[in-house]
């Protein structure tokens, strides 16, 4: 087995990458990863040094794995800064570290592409990663938001599995939004109807990437950037990132704009595949009561029902989503820690964290608005 790394996704043939990719998960497309790098949103200067892994057997590529050398933990949504601090306090270097993830994207899904079976692929990846890391004196590898099937396999290879919580909406073959509301308790049903009623003055438009105008795209980026600027930070993503995606994968993009008196005042961008809607970015010029929930959640639920998508992954965090029918679910990350003592300490940490989150998930599930017979 030959191990080859690529310092840019663009050094990998796009056709070959997508030919090996048997999933329509949007964030593993060559086009998405290329837009991140081409826009400068992902670069060594930003602390993301691409070193995408290619495994070659018999002269042919068998696996591609998105891989980065990271010099910090920003933009990952799996928080390991306390681990880094413990390393530094012990006089050891936590950074740089190896990371397999979709940058700035806390959405679970496939994490590599290839023509081998799942178990065989993961075994070869784990071997290659350890070899690569030790050759370049890297202390750890972290694989974020993999599919559920990876969790058990990771543990058999001596890797640590960390648990997280997100909130997602599931389409139980609803005919329309009112059909969904019928599954809620009377009090919660009235609350959601009242919340949606607050936005009757707004007009909501849905546009695919191929339908959006350049002026609308400019407005969306202004809205997105404002969510960061209001907190005194620059946005993670450059405007050219969104412009490139509109050109290369518009069919998997959904823009939702809220208009008031003919003017756009808020917007959200989601991506979708054949099964799931992925809510990603949002912004507004001014604050309006309940407009965020309508634009980012209820419009997405409407879209899922209309297009028969089974799941709405609304992104990281947000207990406020529970009363709107978004259910707490576990997410995972996989970690290889080379240092024996820190492996042991972090293993203890993730075990305790998992126990806490199990209790937390049960507690949060009790707050769901559904009638007992409807779950």
Beta strands, then each sheet from edge to edge (+ up, - down):
strand 1: 2-6
strand 2: 48-50
strand 3: 52-57
strand 4: 60-65
strand 5: 68-70
strand 6: 97-100
strand 7: 112-114
strand 8: 140-144
strand 9: 160-170
strand 10: 203-208
strand 11: 253-260
strand 12: 263-272
strand 13: 276-284
strand 14: 311-316
strand 15: 327-337
sheet 1: 1+ 3- 4+ 7-
sheet 2: 2+ 5- 6+ 8+ 15- 9+ 14- 13- 12+ 11- 10+
end
